[in-house]
Structure formats: C-alpha cells, structure tokens
C-alpha cells in the first residue's frame, strides 16, 4: 500500500481483507468529494446540499450494470477500448472525455450461491468472520474500495448510483429494506463488518452510501438503479432523500409493479418532449436472461445480466444503437454479440 493509501490497482487486486485505516481513509475522502460536488452537474437540494439527481454534460456515457462483488468486471471495464474514441475507459476518464455511470449494487455476490450456503453454516456455528465469509468480503470490499477510489480520482466523470444493496446497516427505513436473497446476506455483512472492524467504520461506509445520487441523465438517456415506480418530477428527484417513497421507487421496483408508463414521462420532464422520443431509460436491479430486456413499450431497457460483463455506451450525438453500443468487456476484440432481448 502506498503512503497515500490504497491505489486503484491495489483495490482491484485484493488477496486479503483491506486494513481498517485504508477503508476509513477512502470513506472519508469520498464523502468529502460527494458533499462538495459541483452544482453544475449535481444540483443542490432543498437544504443546499448536493441533491440526488445528476445532470451530466454531453459526453459519450458508459453505463455499467449491477456489479455485485465482481472486481474483475471493473478491471475489464477500465481496460476495455471504446471503438469510437480509440481509448480505453480508463484513458477516457483521465482525459475527461466520457461520463461513467454505475447503476448501483456493488456488493453481495450473485454467482456464488453455494458459498452463501457455506457462510450460513459458519454463522450457525457462531463463526461470523470465518473462511468463506472472508472470501466473500474480500470481493465486496475490493469493489467498494475501487468505486470510492475512482470517485476521488475522477469526481466529475465517474458516478455510482445507490442501489438497494447499498445498505451496509441492513436497515428498513428511508426507502431501504433489509436484504435477504441466497441467505441473510445483509445481516451477515453487517455482523462481519462490526466484528472484523468496528461500528465506527460501518457507519462511515453508511455515510458514503447516503451521499450517493439516485438518478442521472444526459442528452439522450436517464438512469436509475431500478425501473421508476412513478413519474417523478425533476424536483422530486433532486430532493429524493426527503421522501422515502421516491428512494424506494428508484431502487426497489419489482417487474410488474409499474402499471402506468413512468420512464417516458420522466424523460420528457428532464429532456423535453422532442428529445425524450429518441432517448432511453436505463435500469438494472432485476436480472435479465439475454443482453437486455425492453419494458414500457421500449422506453426502458433493463441491463443487469449477472453472468455477463457488458457495458452500454450511449453516444451524445446519435441514438443508442443496440447492434454496436453494447460491448462485452471480457473480450479484447469487439465482435458483434448475438442480438438478444427478453421482450417488450
């Protein structure tokens, strides 16, 4: 580790749990960045703090699906070449030539359900920091530290939206709900962090999560973690932290829960009627079986396939092209992927 803390490369290649001081330092730094974001792209809310909506400049925008404890996904993204720029994502970030938006959900691996079963057995025996939980948490903390580091390095161009898994306290208030999927992951992570580190560090990470924005938009796109539950106004999105129903509606929406169009009205509100017709609303949260799934008569595209490592590159000067703007970061060459969608 360098004198200034973990480097980005060190964050992404952790082989053991990071030190207390390295996590604490990163959490402090990223919170300072998030609390001082430029109002030109993060308008102030009703109490004069950075609001929950990002209004991003007209640059090519890389939209990243749910990460879920996959540091290799982040590594592949950063080293992936963007054909139209002839730069890697990391190079383009350094040159401030792109926006990057992550749709949320940094933690809780989805590809290792059998490991959660083993972790459950450890917890039944009172082993809250056992071998299998440590392996899970190395991945979780690698991703969390890398995302915090990227935000401190490229604050105006790298953005991570809060998802429903950004709830280190496993609380059920403020639009959040305790999380349980393969096992009691939310409570297990909270217990591990408290025993391996302490409650003070747990609260520092919670503070970081609560500083995160909830939605973003640019020239021809809008992004949130989940399909929006209602047709929110710009003011509601900026002040989302003061309305639990808006937070919940941006991070927890189930497929089939929305009965009236919400994506297009939000795009009209933020982009204008003319531009909204050419735009797309991007969301993760609910897994898809193919490259993407179209909902709300094609206005909304779900992009989270936990078995894939795709990114969605939205140009600022033309409409999104489904045939060439979805890039598989696992491969070095950009062969056309099989066109696949789950339906409308």
C-alpha positions as CSV (number, residue, x, y, z in Angstrom):
1,X,0.0,0.0,0.0
2,X,1.3,3.5,-0.9
3,X,1.8,6.2,1.7
4,X,-1.4,7.9,0.3
5,X,-3.5,4.7,0.9
6,X,-4.6,2.0,-1.5
7,X,-4.0,2.6,-5.2
8,X,-6.8,1.7,-7.7
9,X,-4.8,-1.3,-8.8
10,X,-4.4,-2.5,-5.2
11,X,-8.1,-2.0,-4.5
12,X,-9.0,-4.3,-7.5
13,X,-6.5,-7.0,-6.7
14,X,-7.0,-7.5,-3.0
15,X,-6.0,-11.0,-1.9
16,X,-6.7,-10.3,1.8
17,X,-9.0,-8.0,3.7
18,X,-8.0,-4.4,3.5
19,X,-6.8,-2.6,6.6
20,X,-9.1,-0.6,8.8
21,X,-7.2,2.6,8.1
22,X,-7.3,2.1,4.3
23,X,-11.1,1.7,4.2
24,X,-11.6,4.5,6.7
25,X,-9.3,6.9,4.8
26,X,-11.1,6.2,1.5
27,X,-14.5,6.6,3.0
28,X,-13.6,10.0,4.5
29,X,-12.1,11.2,1.2
30,X,-15.0,10.1,-1.0
31,X,-17.6,11.6,1.4
32,X,-15.7,14.9,1.1
33,X,-15.9,14.7,-2.7
34,X,-19.6,13.7,-2.7
35,X,-20.6,16.5,-0.3
36,X,-18.8,19.2,-2.4
37,X,-20.0,18.1,-5.9
38,X,-20.3,20.9,-8.4
39,X,-23.9,22.1,-8.7
40,X,-23.4,22.4,-12.4
41,X,-23.9,18.7,-12.7
42,X,-25.3,17.9,-9.3
43,X,-28.0,20.5,-8.4
44,X,-28.4,21.4,-4.7
45,X,-31.4,20.1,-2.9
46,X,-33.9,22.0,-0.7
47,X,-31.4,22.3,2.2
48,X,-28.5,23.4,0.0
49,X,-26.6,20.1,-0.2
50,X,-25.8,18.1,-3.4
51,X,-29.1,16.6,-4.5
52,X,-29.9,13.0,-5.6
53,X,-30.0,13.8,-9.4
54,X,-27.0,14.2,-11.7
55,X,-27.4,16.4,-14.8
56,X,-24.4,15.4,-16.9
57,X,-22.7,17.2,-19.8
58,X,-23.0,16.0,-23.4
59,X,-20.3,13.3,-23.5
60,X,-20.3,9.7,-24.5
61,X,-21.6,7.9,-21.5
62,X,-20.7,4.4,-20.3
63,X,-23.5,2.8,-18.3
64,X,-22.4,-0.1,-16.1
65,X,-24.9,-2.7,-14.8
66,X,-25.0,-4.1,-11.2
67,X,-21.5,-5.1,-10.2
68,X,-22.3,-7.5,-7.2
69,X,-18.8,-8.2,-5.8
70,X,-17.0,-8.6,-9.2
71,X,-13.7,-6.7,-9.1
72,X,-12.7,-8.5,-12.3
73,X,-15.7,-6.8,-14.0
74,X,-14.4,-3.4,-13.0
75,X,-10.9,-4.3,-14.2
76,X,-12.2,-5.4,-17.6
77,X,-14.3,-2.3,-17.9
78,X,-11.3,0.0,-17.3
79,X,-9.1,-1.8,-19.8
80,X,-11.9,-2.0,-22.4
81,X,-11.3,0.0,-25.6
82,X,-14.2,2.3,-26.7
83,X,-14.1,1.9,-30.5
84,X,-15.4,5.4,-31.4
85,X,-12.8,7.1,-29.1
86,X,-10.0,4.6,-29.6
87,X,-9.2,5.0,-25.9
88,X,-9.7,2.6,-23.0
89,X,-12.4,3.6,-20.5
90,X,-9.6,4.5,-18.0
91,X,-7.8,6.6,-20.6
92,X,-11.0,8.4,-21.5
93,X,-11.8,9.0,-17.8
94,X,-8.3,10.5,-17.3
95,X,-8.9,12.8,-20.3
96,X,-12.4,13.7,-19.1
97,X,-13.9,12.5,-22.5
98,X,-16.6,10.3,-21.1
99,X,-19.2,10.1,-18.3
100,X,-19.3,6.7,-16.4
101,X,-22.5,5.8,-14.5
102,X,-22.8,2.7,-12.4
103,X,-26.4,1.7,-11.8
104,X,-25.6,0.5,-8.2
105,X,-25.4,-2.7,-6.2
106,X,-21.7,-3.0,-5.5
107,X,-21.9,-5.9,-3.0
108,X,-23.3,-9.3,-2.3
109,X,-22.1,-11.8,-5.0
110,X,-24.8,-13.4,-7.1
111,X,-22.6,-16.0,-8.8
112,X,-21.7,-18.0,-5.7
113,X,-24.9,-19.1,-4.1
114,X,-23.2,-22.3,-2.8
115,X,-20.7,-20.1,-0.9
116,X,-23.6,-18.3,0.8
117,X,-24.8,-21.8,2.0
118,X,-21.3,-22.4,3.5
119,X,-21.4,-19.0,5.1
120,X,-24.7,-19.8,6.6
121,X,-23.2,-22.9,8.1
122,X,-20.4,-20.8,9.5
123,X,-22.8,-18.4,11.1
124,X,-24.9,-21.2,12.6
125,X,-21.7,-22.3,14.4
126,X,-21.1,-18.7,15.6
127,X,-18.2,-18.1,13.1
128,X,-19.1,-14.6,11.8
129,X,-15.6,-14.0,10.3
130,X,-14.9,-17.5,9.0
131,X,-13.0,-18.5,5.9
132,X,-15.9,-18.5,3.4
133,X,-17.3,-15.1,4.7
134,X,-13.8,-13.7,4.4
135,X,-13.6,-14.8,0.8
136,X,-16.9,-13.1,0.1
137,X,-15.9,-9.9,1.9
138,X,-12.5,-9.6,0.1
139,X,-14.5,-9.3,-3.1
140,X,-17.1,-7.0,-1.6
141,X,-14.5,-4.6,-0.1
142,X,-12.4,-4.8,-3.2
143,X,-15.3,-3.4,-5.2
144,X,-16.4,-0.9,-2.6
145,X,-12.8,0.5,-2.2
146,X,-12.3,0.6,-6.0
147,X,-15.5,2.5,-6.6
148,X,-14.7,5.0,-3.8
149,X,-11.2,5.4,-5.3
150,X,-12.5,6.0,-8.8
151,X,-14.8,8.7,-7.5
152,X,-12.0,10.5,-5.7
153,X,-9.8,10.3,-8.8
154,X,-12.4,11.4,-11.4
155,X,-15.1,13.1,-9.4
156,X,-16.8,14.9,-12.3
157,X,-16.8,12.0,-14.7
158,X,-17.3,8.8,-12.6
159,X,-20.6,8.3,-10.8
160,X,-22.0,5.5,-8.8
161,X,-25.8,5.5,-8.1
162,X,-27.2,4.0,-4.9
163,X,-28.9,0.6,-5.4
164,X,-30.9,-1.4,-2.9
165,X,-27.8,-3.3,-1.9
166,X,-26.1,-0.1,-0.7
167,X,-27.4,-0.6,2.8
168,X,-24.5,-1.7,5.0
169,X,-26.6,-1.2,8.1
170,X,-29.2,-3.6,6.7
171,X,-31.8,-1.0,7.8
172,X,-35.5,-0.8,6.9
173,X,-36.2,2.9,6.8
174,X,-35.6,5.9,4.5
175,X,-36.6,3.8,1.4
176,X,-34.2,1.0,2.3
177,X,-35.1,-2.5,3.3
178,X,-33.1,-5.3,5.0
179,X,-31.7,-7.6,2.3
180,X,-32.2,-11.4,2.1
181,X,-31.7,-13.5,-1.1
182,X,-29.4,-16.6,-1.2
183,X,-29.1,-16.2,2.6
184,X,-29.4,-13.4,5.2
185,X,-26.7,-11.5,3.3
186,X,-27.5,-8.1,4.6
187,X,-27.3,-9.0,8.3
188,X,-24.3,-11.3,7.7
189,X,-22.3,-8.5,6.1
190,X,-23.2,-6.1,8.9
191,X,-22.2,-8.6,11.5
192,X,-18.9,-9.3,9.8
193,X,-18.0,-5.7,9.4
194,X,-18.8,-5.0,13.1
195,X,-16.8,-7.9,14.4
196,X,-13.8,-7.7,11.9
197,X,-13.6,-3.9,12.1
198,X,-16.0,-1.9,14.2
199,X,-19.2,0.0,14.3
200,X,-17.5,3.3,13.6
201,X,-16.2,2.0,10.2
202,X,-19.6,0.5,9.5
203,X,-21.1,4.0,9.9
204,X,-18.5,5.6,7.7
205,X,-19.5,3.3,4.9
206,X,-23.2,4.0,5.6
207,X,-22.4,7.7,5.4
208,X,-20.9,7.2,2.0
209,X,-23.9,5.2,0.8
210,X,-26.2,8.0,1.9
211,X,-24.2,10.6,0.0
212,X,-24.7,8.8,-3.3
213,X,-27.0,10.1,-6.0
214,X,-30.1,8.1,-7.1
215,X,-30.6,9.1,-10.7
216,X,-28.7,10.7,-13.6
217,X,-29.4,12.0,-17.1
218,X,-27.7,13.3,-20.1
219,X,-28.5,14.3,-23.7
220,X,-30.4,11.2,-24.6
221,X,-30.7,8.9,-21.5
222,X,-31.9,8.7,-18.0
223,X,-30.5,6.2,-15.5
224,X,-31.6,4.8,-12.1
225,X,-31.0,1.6,-10.3
226,X,-34.5,0.2,-10.7
227,X,-37.4,0.9,-13.0
228,X,-39.0,4.0,-11.6
229,X,-42.2,3.3,-9.7
230,X,-43.7,6.7,-10.5
231,X,-43.3,9.6,-13.0
232,X,-41.2,11.7,-10.7
233,X,-40.5,15.4,-11.4
234,X,-37.1,16.9,-11.5
235,X,-37.6,18.5,-8.1
236,X,-38.7,15.1,-6.6
237,X,-35.5,13.5,-8.0
238,X,-33.3,16.3,-6.6
239,X,-35.0,16.1,-3.2
240,X,-35.4,12.3,-3.2
241,X,-33.7,11.9,0.2
242,X,-36.5,13.7,1.9
243,X,-39.2,11.3,0.5
244,X,-38.8,7.6,1.4
245,X,-41.3,6.6,-1.4
246,X,-39.1,8.2,-4.1
247,X,-36.0,6.4,-2.8
248,X,-37.8,3.1,-2.6
249,X,-39.3,3.8,-6.1
250,X,-35.9,4.2,-7.6
251,X,-34.1,1.2,-6.1
252,X,-36.6,-1.5,-5.2
253,X,-39.2,-1.7,-8.0
254,X,-40.3,-5.2,-9.0
255,X,-41.1,-6.3,-12.5
256,X,-44.8,-5.9,-13.0
257,X,-45.2,-3.4,-10.2
258,X,-45.5,-0.4,-12.6
259,X,-48.9,-0.3,-14.2
260,X,-48.6,3.1,-15.9
261,X,-45.8,4.5,-18.0
262,X,-43.1,6.2,-15.9
263,X,-39.9,6.1,-17.9
264,X,-41.2,8.3,-20.8
265,X,-42.8,10.9,-18.6
266,X,-39.6,11.3,-16.6
267,X,-37.6,11.6,-19.8
268,X,-40.0,14.3,-21.1
269,X,-39.6,16.1,-17.8
270,X,-35.8,16.0,-17.9
271,X,-35.0,16.1,-21.6
272,X,-38.0,17.7,-23.2
273,X,-40.7,16.1,-25.3
274,X,-38.7,16.1,-28.6
275,X,-35.5,14.6,-27.1
276,X,-37.4,12.1,-25.0
277,X,-38.6,10.3,-28.1
278,X,-35.0,9.5,-29.1
279,X,-33.9,8.6,-25.6
280,X,-33.8,5.5,-23.4
281,X,-34.2,5.0,-19.7
282,X,-31.6,2.5,-18.4
283,X,-32.0,0.4,-15.2
284,X,-30.5,-2.6,-13.6
285,X,-31.8,-4.3,-10.4
286,X,-33.9,-7.2,-11.9
287,X,-31.8,-9.8,-13.8
288,X,-32.4,-10.4,-17.5
289,X,-31.6,-13.6,-19.3
290,X,-30.2,-12.1,-22.5
291,X,-28.3,-8.9,-23.3
292,X,-31.1,-6.7,-22.2
293,X,-34.9,-6.6,-21.7
294,X,-37.1,-3.8,-23.0
295,X,-40.0,-2.6,-20.9
296,X,-42.6,0.1,-21.0
297,X,-43.1,-0.2,-24.8
298,X,-39.4,0.0,-25.4
299,X,-38.8,3.2,-23.4
300,X,-36.9,1.4,-20.6
301,X,-34.0,-1.0,-21.0
302,X,-33.0,-3.4,-18.2
303,X,-29.3,-4.2,-18.4
304,X,-28.4,-6.5,-15.5
305,X,-27.3,-10.0,-16.5
306,X,-25.1,-11.3,-13.6
307,X,-23.5,-13.9,-16.0
308,X,-22.3,-11.2,-18.4
309,X,-19.9,-8.3,-18.3
310,X,-21.4,-5.9,-20.7
311,X,-21.3,-2.1,-20.8
312,X,-23.7,0.2,-22.6
313,X,-22.1,3.1,-24.4
314,X,-24.6,5.9,-25.1
315,X,-23.3,8.4,-27.7
316,X,-24.1,12.1,-27.2
317,X,-24.6,12.8,-30.9
318,X,-26.8,10.0,-32.1
319,X,-29.4,7.5,-30.8
320,X,-28.2,4.4,-28.9
321,X,-27.5,1.5,-31.4
322,X,-28.4,-1.9,-30.0
323,X,-26.2,-3.6,-32.6
324,X,-22.9,-1.9,-31.7
325,X,-23.2,0.1,-28.5
326,X,-23.4,-3.0,-26.2
327,X,-19.8,-4.1,-25.5
328,X,-18.6,-7.3,-23.9
329,X,-15.7,-6.3,-21.7
330,X,-14.5,-9.9,-21.3
331,X,-13.1,-10.0,-24.9
332,X,-10.3,-8.0,-26.4
333,X,-11.8,-7.7,-29.9
334,X,-15.3,-6.3,-30.4
335,X,-17.1,-9.0,-32.4
336,X,-20.8,-8.4,-32.8
337,X,-22.6,-10.1,-30.0
338,X,-25.7,-12.2,-30.6
339,X,-28.6,-9.9,-30.5
340,X,-30.8,-10.9,-27.6
341,X,-33.6,-9.3,-25.6
342,X,-36.1,-10.6,-23.2
343,X,-39.1,-8.8,-24.8
344,X,-41.0,-5.6,-24.6
